[in-house]
Amino acid sequence: MYETLLTIHNFLRWLFLAAAVYAIFRALQGTRNQTPFGKEDKTAGAIFLGTAHSQLLIGLFLWVLSPVVQQALNDVSASMHNKTLRFQMLEHPLVMIIAITIIQIGRIKSKKAYADLDKHKRCLVYYSIGLILVLSRIPWSTSEAFRF
């Protein structure tokens, strides 16, 4: 089960990144051109948030099932001094939760904004911050680039 979830998580990473780039691109274009915040913008944000939530849910299951995390939790103090164990046990999940929370806040704030320009700006800022945080904690060096 762990390997299956890990494969799904790795595949969804690419969908998440594509959705992030597209949603941020739409927000940037909307901000620059001051276009109406339309159905395509809402859909881009919804897909971005949906992939983020899916990644979070699968990631939480992986965290519970991970043999590396279980090893780290056996001796948390020692694990904090080991870069790999600390990353898997604490840094990756914590930063991802924060990033997805920021993305969610951005979506909520964009829905509450009255002016279309404000909707685009809020999406641009919050989605970009969320994506930067995610990119900072994807385990690039330990994962296969196109692992499916």
N, C-alpha and C positions, 0 to 999 in steps of 0.2 A: 504494500500500500504506500509506503514511504517513497519508493522509487517512482511510482505512478504519479503521486502528487508533485514530486520534484520535477518530473518531466512536464507536467501541466503548468507548474509555476514558471518554469524556464520558457515555455512557449508563450504564455500569457505576458511575460515581460516584454516581448517584442510587440505584441498588440498594444500593451499599455504605452510603450514609448511612441509608437506610431500615433495612437490616439492623443497623447500629450502634445506631440509636435503639431498635429492638425488643429487641436483646440487652441493652442497658443498662437498658431499662424492665423486662425480666424479672428482671434481677439486682437492681434497686432494689426491686421488688415482693417478691422472695424474701427480701431482707434485712429489709425492713420487716415483712413478715407471717410471717417465719421458716417459709416453706413448704419442702417437700422439693424438692431439686434433681432435677427429673424430665426426661423425654424432651424436652419442649418447650424446656426451658432448654438442654439439650445441642444440640438442633437449631438454636436461635437462635444459639448460639455457633459452631456449625459453619458455618452460612450466612454469618455475619459474617466469620469467618476465611477462608472460601472466596472471598468477594467481595474481601477484602483481598489475598489471594494472587493472584487473577486480575488485580486492578488493578496489583499490583507487577510481574507478568510482562509485561503489556502496556506498562506504563510504562517498563520497562527497554528493550523493543524501540523504543518511541517515542524514548527518550533517544538510542539509537544512530542512529536514522534522522532525527532532528530537524535541519533546516537551521539553526535558531537555535543549538542546542547545538554543531553542527559549526563554526559561525562563532565561537562562544565559545571552543572548544578550539583554534582557530588562534592565539589570543593570550590565554592564560589570565590573564596579569597585567593586561592592559587590561580584560578581561571582568569581573574582580573589582571594578573601579571603576564598572561599568555595572550599575545595579540590575536591569534586566530580564534581561540575559545571566547575571548571577550567580544570579538566582532560578532560571532554567531549567536552567542548567548544574550548579548545586550545591545550593542551598537546598531546592528542591522535592524532588528525588530523595533527598537525604540525610535530610531530616526524615520523608519517607514511609517509608523503609526502617526508621528508628528506631521510628516509630509502629507499623508492622506487626510489628516484632520485639517490642515491648511487648505488643501484642494477643496474639501467639503465646505469650509467656511467661505471660500471664494465663490463657490457655486451659489450658496445661500445669499451672500451679499449681492451677487449680480442679479439674482431674482428680485431682491428687494429694492434695487436701484430703480429710479423712475426714468432717467434719461438713458437712451441707448448708448451714448458715449461712455457714461459711467459704468454701464454693464460691461462693455468691452474692456474698459480700463481695469475694473476689478478682476475680471477673468484673467487678463494679461498678467497682472501683478501676482495674484495668489497662485495661479496655475504655474507660473514660472518659478516662483519660490518653491513650490511643491516638487516640481521636476528637478530643480537643482539639488534639493535634499535627497531625492531618490537616487539621482546619478552619483551623489557622493557616497552612497552606501550599498550600491550594487556590488556584489563580490566579483568584480571583473577578473581579478587574477586567479581566482579559484574555480571559476565556472567556465565551461566550454562556450566559446563565442556563439555558436549556433546550435546549442544543444536542444534537441527536440525530443 
